[in-house]
């Protein structure tokens, strides 16, 4: 029995080690300026890291994480064609009643699993900026969960220091992020439908966003303070949260609301027929143009499309007044 226990715990320790190595590889690859296949490799490696981590947790608790069928008192284990046991994949680990992770962490991981399913059979355009906030949350969640399950001494924060942003982030960079590079429609549709189905979309464990603020200082000895931590309940913290929420939750308009806005601005002859013709002629529902989003079976227009419509009406005022 003692020999069996030693073997069980040595396998557990090996799983933890492999999990850490996979997570470190994911982070290092993503931060490597020479690698362009960042998002895809990060997702694959982090899913492996989380799978090993939860396998180690279940092994530590004596929970059988192999697939099997129960035949009376006996278990018939599922195996590959070469005889290896089939262990639970990450989603099965997350759905088990013994999983200790918070629901927002599970939502974050299921989001990454869903993205992997969408991209595993086809090449994608660069999607790093599109979902990097999910990656940041995934890394922090992993490190916290690793320490929670196996002790502070195993944390990766002892290995990887805080990363510094090596460029000035101004209005031109913001505009580049707003014009996302040729994102595939299947990814946009997945993100829209997935986030419409969860309640944790604003939880930092699901999506972790960081704001960089240029620090103005009054004293010379403060000039080297590059990072400030704000109390989220302070006046400045609440102001920043308001900005975040406004940026995350874009106003959405139904076609009737677009037409009502046009009439409110004096363009009474701009009706549903004119609106339909306008978006069809301008490929308005092409997701790459970011004029709107399909949620479920309903298309919603963003303010960028409303502005486009009003500008069109203004340039053709004789036709619509």
Secondary structure, DSSP 8 states (H G I E B T S, - for coil): -HHHHHHHHHHHHHHHHHHHHHHHHHHHHHH-TT-S-HHHHHHHHHHHHHHHHHHHHHHHTT---B-EEEETTEEEE-B-TTS-B-B--HHHHHHSTT----HHHHHHHHHHHHHHHHHTTS-----HHHHHHHHHHHHHHHHHHHHHHH-GGG-GGGTS------S---HHHHHHHHS-S---HHHHHHHHHHHHS-S-TT-TTT-----------SSGGGTT-------TTSHHHHHHHHHHHHHHS---B-HHHHHHHHHHTT-TT--HHHHHHHHHHTTTT-GGG-SEEEETTEEEE-HHHHHHHHHHHHHTHHHH-
